[in-house]
């Protein structure tokens, strides 16, 4: 599509948006949601008497999401990045991940030489989607996982345009304690995971969440038996309160609610009530006992998420907001098939951390009363990127998606010789969806190793998890394989932001991560071959397509955004200690935090002793280097990670 045509369509849609009523927008983001962990996709698979497929359907309990799809639009070709932080940066900034962030960087890093991009997450001078919507009159709120930066106030949801937020900054935390065990993120940071990650801001407060329920005796003793101890319960209740408190009588100020679930990311934790409820639903459907402990936990977490979404829908209807609401649901990447991720992307190939369809093609749909009647119950097959919601929401709100702040920053960055900020490359999709046409017929840059030019997909280099799971995954066979060191194992364990090798032998690493090397290119027609079984790269008739796409990917990769984000800073630990033991911004924070209650003498002594130890650790990081300083922690990490290993339940 030519630039002239694109600009004409954009201008036309902006004029149309200005004339129509702005919808309430509820953006729901699941975390690590597997393709086959969505009921709609299980019912689309022909079972032909296959008992495993039939059992899979009975285990996948997502009735509320399925109903929303039936009354909305199923997005068949929605793509994200292969891991979470880049996808979230893409969603917030309207850039493809390759133009904003492609790494899961620790939140405590800083590069003082680059005050714009020298941190984890979205560069400071990029304008967030909530800032755009707030400029159009929206009331903007968020609950849940952020994972798009933390170092400065500008990196937080507060700095990105959200009127309120309660959630956590990093990849994950403990659902019960809100702290940072190894099983949450697979990382030990330079603060030794000492602090809690649960934060909030609103009109009167910025700081850690002193949630009395979480610290109550019942939650400290037996949290799994009390649903109110669950982090997702806290998020859901806040989301419902936001809807209840919104003044729907003011159409000039509609609601934008970003509901970013922690579910179904590790650690695999869920109230016991939902394990019992899941077992009852599976049995009532005629299913067998779930054979894998982790698969059962994941399925119960999936059920909790589905019910929370159902409660949000009920609240919108009770408030008489539903008919004017657009609901968008997607996941930040494909499901993780490694231990302990426990997702299933059947019948797609691969999973999180790979560029195979199972890693980057995500569950997605639109629903709500704002969906035109003629589109309800339909499927949209056009290619959509997670970056496109930025432009689409701007389109519906009647505001330009151009990022003027980034353009202004580039003047200064040019003078300093620092990496420039890419322009917004989000494609407004609303008109394309209404007209059932593909808004991304041009090449889509998925990663430095992959691109899509519909209907062809090029995958290069070594790819993790190059396999297909069965309908029931994980299962006792894969559990036994894991116990025998056959994998699949998590490839991104870190100490002090440095990756820990799974083995000194690359051959062993490749075996336990199910790696396959595409070399200079594997080529697939994913319209005809969505499961990526038929590699066209060596077929003469595909030679021109392969050559053209390899050249295009090489050209794309020359423009990848890869700033020096820095190294872990002890200042992040000191700031957390000063603010009640919660992770939060640590650069240019004067006057930003709300005052915290004074510490008792005992607390002061305890905190000073803890900080002395952390300063010693951080001194070693500087003197010995990140990798060497953390090497003595490798055995501890590997031992902690084994607690997440699965267990076969065939005898229950």
WODASUL-V38931 format. One record per residue. N is the residue number from 1. PHI is phi in whole degrees, 0 to 359 (none if undefined). NEAR is the number of other ideal C-beta (glycine too) atoms within 12 Angstrom. D_FIRST is the distance of its C-alpha to the first C-alpha in Angstrom with 2 decimals. Layout:
# WODASUL-V38931
n/phi/near/d_first
N/PHI/NEAR/D_FIRST
N/PHI/NEAR/D_FIRST
This chain:
# WODASUL-V38931
n/phi/near/d_first
1/none/18/0.00
2/290/10/3.81
3/299/10/6.63
4/297/10/8.34
5/295/16/6.55
6/298/24/6.67
7/294/17/10.17
8/296/15/11.11
9/296/27/10.60
10/297/33/12.46
11/297/19/15.13
12/298/20/15.64
13/293/35/16.16
14/294/27/18.49
15/296/15/20.49
16/295/21/20.82
17/296/28/21.95
18/295/18/24.46
19/272/12/25.98
20/260/22/26.39
21/290/22/28.78
22/287/32/27.56
23/280/39/28.15
24/293/44/30.33
25/237/41/28.28
26/244/45/29.99
27/260/45/28.07
28/249/46/30.02
29/242/48/29.56
30/276/47/31.71
31/243/51/32.81
32/63/50/32.85
33/274/52/32.40
34/285/48/32.56
35/304/48/30.48
36/274/43/33.77
37/266/50/35.34
38/240/48/33.45
39/308/36/35.37
40/303/35/32.43
41/283/39/31.55
42/287/37/35.20
43/281/22/35.61
44/278/24/32.60
45/272/26/34.45
46/290/13/36.82
47/271/17/40.24
48/47/10/42.20
49/79/8/45.34
50/285/18/44.15
51/295/17/46.39
52/293/28/44.21
53/295/28/41.15
54/296/24/43.45
55/294/31/44.92
56/301/40/41.51
57/299/35/40.65
58/287/30/43.97
59/278/41/43.44
60/268/47/39.96
61/255/38/40.89
62/229/41/37.91
63/296/24/38.80
64/290/31/37.38
65/294/41/33.91
66/300/29/34.04
67/294/22/35.00
68/295/39/32.12
69/296/36/29.69
70/298/22/31.54
71/256/27/31.11
72/222/34/27.51
73/232/39/24.29
74/277/35/24.39
75/269/39/21.30
76/283/31/21.36
77/230/36/18.88
78/260/46/19.53
79/240/44/19.74
80/233/47/21.90
81/278/45/23.65
82/279/47/26.73
83/223/40/29.28
84/285/49/29.91
85/302/41/30.02
86/299/44/26.59
87/296/51/25.01
88/289/49/26.97
89/295/46/26.01
90/297/52/22.33
91/298/51/23.00
92/285/50/25.01
93/258/49/22.91
94/77/44/19.27
95/254/44/18.73
96/300/44/18.21
97/306/46/21.79
98/296/36/21.46
99/251/39/20.90
100/220/46/23.82
101/188/43/26.37
102/234/33/26.88
103/226/33/30.65
104/271/39/33.28
105/277/44/35.31
106/296/45/38.65
107/286/48/38.83
108/268/49/41.88
109/276/40/40.29
110/203/39/39.92
111/242/24/39.28
112/301/18/41.13
113/286/18/39.61
114/230/28/36.16
115/286/25/36.67
116/259/38/32.95
117/245/42/31.71
118/276/30/35.09
119/207/47/35.39
120/290/47/34.11
121/88/52/31.01
122/282/53/28.60
123/307/44/29.47
124/303/37/31.60
125/266/35/29.39
126/271/46/26.26
127/274/39/26.06
128/278/49/26.35
129/298/50/24.75
130/292/43/28.26
131/296/36/28.67
132/297/41/25.61
133/290/43/26.98
134/295/30/30.47
135/293/24/29.36
136/266/31/28.24
137/100/21/31.74
138/289/37/31.44
139/271/33/34.44
140/245/40/33.17
141/219/43/35.10
142/219/47/34.87
143/226/44/37.11
144/105/44/37.14
145/287/45/35.65
146/260/51/33.95
147/57/47/33.52
148/226/52/31.27
149/122/46/34.00
150/210/46/37.54
151/303/43/39.08
152/241/34/38.97
153/304/28/38.97
154/294/32/35.42
155/281/44/34.32
156/276/45/35.80
157/305/45/34.49
158/300/40/36.70
159/287/36/34.91
160/262/42/31.45
161/106/35/32.15
162/270/40/34.01
163/294/29/37.12
164/209/34/38.89
165/201/42/38.62
166/225/43/40.92
167/172/45/39.96
168/227/47/40.00
169/274/49/38.24
170/262/47/38.14
171/297/45/36.82
172/191/46/39.71
173/211/44/43.33
174/281/32/46.28
175/295/43/45.88
176/261/39/49.58
177/270/29/50.70
178/65/42/47.41
179/262/32/48.43
180/236/36/46.82
181/291/29/48.43
182/305/34/47.11
183/294/37/46.01
184/282/37/43.45
185/242/41/41.29
186/73/41/42.91
187/225/40/43.58
188/241/38/46.56
189/268/45/45.69
190/288/44/47.87
191/264/42/49.44
192/56/36/50.51
193/55/39/48.67
194/288/30/51.53
195/255/41/49.82
196/272/35/48.26
197/236/43/44.60
198/208/43/44.54
199/227/45/43.58
200/208/38/43.02
201/217/34/42.38
202/205/25/42.79
203/294/14/44.20
204/236/11/47.56
205/212/20/47.21
206/221/31/45.36
207/165/34/46.76
208/295/36/47.65
209/271/36/48.29
210/270/22/52.02
211/277/28/51.72
212/300/14/55.29
213/296/24/54.57
214/299/29/53.14
215/260/22/56.30
216/288/16/58.71
217/306/13/61.33
218/293/18/59.83
219/283/28/56.37
220/284/15/57.92
221/271/13/60.18
222/214/15/58.20
223/295/29/54.66
224/297/25/53.38
225/270/19/55.83
226/231/21/54.61
227/297/30/51.11
228/288/23/51.26
229/278/33/51.48
230/282/36/47.98
231/303/46/45.26
232/293/46/42.78
233/295/34/45.39
234/300/33/45.39
235/294/45/41.61
236/297/35/41.65
237/298/24/44.49
238/293/34/42.73
239/299/39/39.55
240/295/29/41.78
241/293/22/43.61
242/300/36/40.43
243/295/34/39.56
244/297/22/43.18
245/275/19/43.48
246/291/33/40.27
247/273/17/41.06
248/284/26/39.02
249/280/12/40.66
250/248/16/38.36
251/297/19/34.91
252/285/15/33.91
253/229/21/34.40
254/288/36/32.76
255/261/44/33.07
256/242/43/30.72
257/243/48/32.46
258/258/47/31.20
259/255/43/33.42
260/256/44/33.07
261/296/43/35.51
262/286/49/37.53
263/301/47/37.80
264/247/49/37.58
265/287/49/37.78
266/299/42/41.07
267/287/37/43.93
268/282/41/44.45
269/223/36/46.57
270/201/39/47.08
271/302/31/50.00
272/303/23/52.54
273/305/23/52.16
274/279/36/48.68
275/294/32/49.94
276/295/19/52.60
277/297/25/50.22
278/298/35/47.85
279/303/27/50.82
280/293/18/52.02
281/292/28/48.66
282/295/29/48.33
283/296/18/51.94
284/296/12/51.57
285/276/21/48.67
286/89/13/51.01
287/273/27/49.56
288/270/23/51.45
289/301/25/52.04
290/291/38/49.06
291/275/32/50.08
292/240/38/48.40
293/302/30/49.37
294/291/41/45.96
295/295/47/44.11
296/293/37/46.39
297/298/39/45.78
298/299/46/41.99
299/296/49/42.17
300/290/40/44.44
301/296/44/42.14
302/298/49/39.26
303/296/39/41.54
304/300/40/42.34
305/300/44/38.68
306/299/42/38.15
307/292/32/41.20
308/297/40/40.17
309/297/43/36.85
310/299/27/38.96
311/291/26/41.16
312/297/43/38.27
313/299/34/37.17
314/299/21/40.80
315/295/32/41.10
316/295/38/38.09
317/291/21/39.59
318/296/16/43.02
319/271/27/41.67
320/60/16/40.01
321/255/35/36.61
322/300/28/35.01
323/294/18/33.68
324/251/28/31.67
325/247/39/30.49
326/253/43/27.27
327/258/42/28.19
328/238/46/25.75
329/238/44/27.24
330/204/43/26.10
331/243/52/27.76
332/281/51/27.32
333/190/55/27.35
334/289/52/28.78
335/287/51/32.52
336/282/51/34.93
337/260/51/37.01
338/281/45/39.37
339/281/44/42.77
340/255/40/43.06
341/307/51/39.49
342/68/48/40.34
343/276/51/37.03
344/220/48/35.92
345/249/47/32.47
346/309/38/33.79
347/266/33/32.44
348/286/40/29.71
349/272/38/30.55
350/77/45/31.56
351/190/50/31.41
352/315/50/31.12
353/80/41/31.11
354/236/45/29.24
355/269/49/25.64
356/295/47/26.51
357/304/42/25.10
358/295/52/28.34
359/263/47/27.67
360/236/52/24.07
361/270/48/23.21
362/246/47/24.94
363/299/51/26.56
364/198/49/24.65
365/200/44/24.91
366/238/42/24.85
367/206/40/27.90
368/106/37/30.10
369/294/26/31.02
370/287/33/27.81
371/291/32/25.96
372/303/23/25.89
373/307/13/28.58
374/293/12/26.39
375/265/25/24.43
376/291/22/27.60
377/82/22/28.50
378/250/25/25.09
379/241/24/22.83
380/248/31/19.13
381/259/25/17.63
382/291/32/14.13
383/284/38/13.95
384/232/39/15.26
385/259/45/16.51
386/299/49/19.76
387/292/46/18.20
388/285/42/16.07
389/291/49/19.30
390/302/47/19.70
391/292/44/16.71
392/293/43/17.48
393/292/46/21.09
394/298/40/20.39
395/300/43/18.32
396/290/44/21.36
397/276/41/23.80
398/78/31/22.30
399/237/32/22.07
400/289/26/19.59
401/268/42/18.55
402/303/24/18.99
403/260/35/21.95
404/292/21/24.35
405/296/29/27.13
406/292/35/25.30
407/299/20/24.37
408/294/18/28.07
409/296/29/29.27
410/296/24/27.38
411/297/17/29.65
412/291/20/32.67
413/298/26/31.23
414/298/15/30.52
415/297/10/34.15
416/271/18/35.41
417/70/11/33.41
418/258/24/32.02
419/304/29/28.65
420/278/28/25.98
421/274/36/24.13
422/289/37/20.40
423/288/28/18.21
424/299/38/17.04
425/240/34/13.94
426/287/42/14.31
427/258/39/11.61
428/299/41/13.45
429/258/42/13.81
430/302/42/16.32
431/293/29/14.48
432/295/31/12.53
433/293/43/16.05
434/300/28/17.66
435/263/18/15.51
436/53/19/15.64
437/233/21/11.98
438/278/26/10.34
439/279/37/8.64
440/235/37/8.67
441/282/22/7.52
442/279/22/7.22
443/300/29/10.89
444/247/45/13.09
445/277/40/16.14
446/276/47/19.11
447/195/40/21.96
448/293/29/23.39
449/248/36/24.31
450/204/45/21.39
451/211/41/17.67
452/237/39/15.71
453/230/31/13.03
454/313/29/13.44
455/264/25/15.98
456/262/37/17.50
457/228/47/19.12
458/253/45/20.96
459/235/44/24.07
460/236/30/26.32
461/70/24/29.72
462/279/24/32.41
463/240/37/31.48
464/290/42/33.95
465/53/43/34.87
466/272/34/33.69
467/206/34/35.36
468/247/28/35.19
469/273/41/37.47
470/274/27/39.37
471/301/33/39.35
472/252/37/42.13
473/210/48/41.34
474/291/46/43.08
475/218/34/46.26
476/296/25/49.73
477/294/21/48.70
478/290/35/46.07
479/296/29/48.54
480/294/19/51.13
481/295/24/48.67
482/297/33/47.93
483/297/19/51.67
484/266/13/52.02
485/66/20/49.54
486/260/20/46.84
487/81/31/44.24
488/275/40/41.61
489/252/41/42.26
490/296/43/40.28
491/267/35/38.99
492/231/34/38.70
493/297/37/42.26
494/224/35/42.82
495/233/38/45.69
496/55/41/45.08
497/72/35/41.32
498/249/30/42.10
499/290/25/41.31
500/271/33/44.47
501/294/25/44.50
502/289/31/45.33
503/197/20/47.54
504/287/10/48.67
505/263/12/47.59
506/296/15/43.91
507/298/12/44.77
508/292/17/46.05
509/302/25/43.03
510/297/25/40.72
511/292/23/43.00
512/279/27/43.25
513/252/38/39.51
514/53/35/38.67
515/279/29/36.57
516/222/26/34.91
517/259/19/33.56
518/280/31/30.37
519/58/19/31.01
520/280/21/28.15
521/161/34/26.19
522/251/39/26.37
523/234/37/23.58
524/223/37/23.07
525/264/28/21.21
526/281/39/21.35
527/287/21/20.48
528/274/15/23.66
529/228/21/25.46
530/294/27/24.82
531/266/27/28.14
532/55/40/27.31
533/264/20/30.42
534/254/21/29.20
535/284/27/28.22
536/271/28/26.44
537/299/28/26.86
538/259/16/30.01
539/265/16/29.02
540/307/11/28.67
541/292/12/25.94
542/257/23/23.67
543/301/16/24.58
544/293/15/21.48
545/298/27/19.16
546/299/33/21.59
547/297/19/21.80
548/296/20/18.08
549/288/37/17.66
550/296/32/20.89
551/294/20/19.77
552/294/26/16.53
553/297/37/18.78
554/298/22/21.28
555/292/15/18.92
556/302/31/17.74
557/296/25/21.42
558/292/14/22.41
559/254/21/20.79
560/297/27/22.48
561/267/38/24.56
562/216/23/28.18
563/287/35/30.76
564/278/20/34.46
565/275/37/35.17
566/104/29/38.92
567/232/31/41.92
568/302/41/43.86
569/243/36/45.91
570/296/32/49.35
571/301/30/48.62
572/296/43/46.40
573/290/38/49.50
574/297/29/51.78
575/294/37/49.57
576/298/44/49.35
577/296/35/53.13
578/289/28/53.68
579/245/31/51.57
580/81/28/53.32
581/85/36/51.95
582/238/38/48.28
583/299/44/45.25
584/183/50/43.37
585/304/43/42.15
586/225/39/44.47
587/241/33/43.10
588/54/22/43.77
589/247/28/45.21
590/305/11/48.18
591/78/10/48.81
592/275/24/45.81
593/289/27/47.62
594/289/24/49.93
595/302/14/53.57
596/257/22/54.65
597/306/13/58.18
598/302/10/60.74
599/276/17/61.58
600/284/10/65.05
601/305/10/67.08
602/296/10/66.57
603/297/18/62.78
604/299/15/62.88
605/297/13/64.93
606/297/17/62.71
607/292/26/59.50
608/295/18/61.04
609/294/16/62.14
610/296/23/58.68
611/292/28/57.10
612/300/18/59.65
613/295/21/58.49
614/292/33/54.81
615/294/23/55.53
616/297/20/57.29
617/300/32/54.30
618/290/30/51.89
619/294/16/54.32
620/295/26/54.27
621/299/35/50.46
622/292/19/50.64
623/283/12/53.61
624/259/18/52.77
625/93/17/48.99
626/301/30/46.83
627/294/21/47.27
628/292/17/51.03
629/296/27/51.84
630/265/33/50.36
631/299/21/51.70
632/291/17/54.86
633/269/31/52.80
634/304/27/51.15
635/300/15/53.95
636/297/20/53.88
637/293/35/50.15
638/297/23/50.36
639/293/15/53.34
640/297/27/51.62
641/291/33/48.57
642/295/22/50.81
643/295/22/51.59
644/270/35/48.16
645/298/30/48.90
646/281/37/48.73
647/218/30/51.78
648/282/25/52.39
649/245/22/53.81
650/297/17/54.88
651/270/9/58.47
652/283/14/57.92
